[in-house]
Amino acid sequence: MDDRVKAFFVEYERANSTSDLSAMGRLYADTFMFAGTQGVQAVRRQEFLAILPTMKQRFAAMGVSGTELHTVDAKPLDPRYFLATVDWRVNLPAGKHVEATATYILAGVEGDALTIVFQMDHQDLASVIEDRLSPGK
C-alpha cells in the first residue's frame, strides 16, 4: 500500500478527533461524491464543513466518544487515483464499540496532496449505533 494513503487516513483520524475543520477541508475535493444507504449525491466541500459540527454533536449525544482508524486497504487504480477501504472503530459508552467501513477514491499525483473525490459509507452509522446501544446488546 502507498504510504501516502495510510498517512492520509492517520491525518483524517486526527482532524476528525480534534474537530479541526480546516484540516478536514484539506482532505476533500471542492466537490466530491458521497454514497450511503440513502443513495448518491454530489457534495460541495464548504457545505459538508458547515454541517460537520452538527453531525459531530449528534453522534456525541448518542454517546460516541471517538473514532479510531482500524485498518486501511488501498490499491492504486492508475497513477492519479487510489481505492481505499477503511475500517473505523467507533467508541461508545460502557466499553462498547461498533465497526464502520467506508470506501474512498482518493486523487493525487505523486508530490500532490491526496483528496477524497468519492466516499461510500457501507452502513447507516446512526442506526448501527442505536442498535448497539439498545438494551441487551
C-alpha positions in Angstrom: 0.0 0.0 0.0 1.1 3.5 -0.7 2.4 5.1 2.5 0.7 8.3 1.5 -2.7 6.7 1.7 -2.0 5.4 5.2 -0.7 8.8 6.3 -3.7 10.5 4.7 -6.1 8.4 6.9 -4.0 9.0 10.0 -4.4 12.7 9.3 -8.1 12.2 8.7 -8.4 10.4 12.1 -6.5 13.3 13.8 -8.6 16.0 12.2 -11.8 14.2 13.0 -10.9 13.6 16.6 -9.9 17.2 17.2 -12.8 18.6 15.1 -10.2 20.5 13.0 -12.5 21.8 10.2 -9.6 23.4 8.4 -7.7 20.1 8.2 -10.9 18.2 7.3 -11.4 20.7 4.5 -8.0 19.9 3.0 -8.8 16.2 2.8 -11.8 16.6 0.5 -12.0 17.9 -3.1 -14.0 21.1 -3.8 -16.9 18.8 -4.9 -17.0 15.1 -4.1 -19.5 12.2 -4.4 -20.9 10.7 -1.3 -22.7 7.4 -1.4 -24.6 5.9 1.5 -27.7 4.0 2.4 -29.8 6.9 1.1 -28.2 7.0 -2.3 -25.5 9.1 -4.0 -25.1 12.8 -4.1 -22.6 15.4 -5.1 -21.4 17.4 -2.1 -19.6 20.7 -2.0 -16.8 20.8 0.5 -18.0 24.0 2.1 -21.5 22.7 2.6 -20.0 19.5 4.1 -17.8 21.5 6.5 -20.8 23.6 7.5 -22.9 20.6 8.6 -19.9 18.6 10.2 -20.2 20.3 13.6 -23.9 19.4 13.8 -23.2 15.8 12.8 -20.5 15.5 15.4 -22.9 16.9 18.1 -25.5 14.4 17.1 -23.1 11.5 17.4 -21.7 12.9 20.7 -25.3 13.0 22.0 -25.6 9.3 21.1 -22.6 8.6 23.2 -19.8 8.4 20.6 -16.6 9.3 22.4 -14.2 8.9 19.5 -13.4 7.2 16.2 -10.2 5.3 15.6 -8.6 4.2 12.4 -8.6 0.4 12.4 -7.4 -0.8 9.0 -6.6 0.7 5.6 -6.6 -1.5 2.5 -5.6 0.5 -0.5 -4.6 -0.1 -4.1 -3.7 2.2 -7.0 -6.3 2.5 -9.7 -3.9 4.3 -12.0 -1.1 6.9 -11.5 -3.6 9.5 -10.1 -6.3 7.6 -8.2 -6.3 5.2 -5.3 -9.1 3.0 -4.0 -9.1 2.6 -0.2 -11.4 0.6 2.0 -11.1 1.8 5.6 -12.4 0.2 8.8 -13.1 2.6 11.7 -13.8 1.7 15.3 -16.4 4.0 16.8 -16.2 4.1 20.6 -19.4 4.1 22.6 -20.3 4.2 26.4 -19.6 1.3 28.7 -16.7 0.0 26.7 -18.9 -0.8 23.7 -17.9 0.0 20.1 -19.0 -0.6 16.5 -17.0 -1.2 13.4 -17.8 1.1 10.5 -16.4 0.6 6.9 -16.1 3.2 4.2 -14.7 3.1 0.7 -12.9 6.1 -0.7 -11.4 7.1 -4.0 -8.5 9.5 -3.5 -7.0 11.7 -6.1 -3.4 13.0 -6.2 -0.4 12.5 -8.4 2.9 11.9 -6.7 4.0 15.0 -4.9 0.5 16.4 -4.6 -1.7 16.1 -1.5 -4.4 13.4 -1.7 -8.0 14.4 -1.6 -11.3 12.5 -1.3 -13.3 12.6 -4.5 -15.7 9.8 -3.6 -16.8 8.4 -0.3 -19.2 5.4 0.3 -20.3 4.6 3.8 -21.2 0.9 4.0 -23.8 1.3 6.7 -26.1 3.9 8.3 -23.8 4.6 11.3 -26.5 6.2 13.4 -28.8 3.1 13.1 -25.9 0.8 13.8 -25.0 2.8 17.0 -28.6 2.9 18.1 -28.9 -0.8 17.6 -25.7 -1.5 19.5 -26.8 0.7 22.4 -30.2 -0.8 22.7 -30.8 -2.8 25.9 -29.5 -6.4 25.8 -26.9 -5.8 23.1 
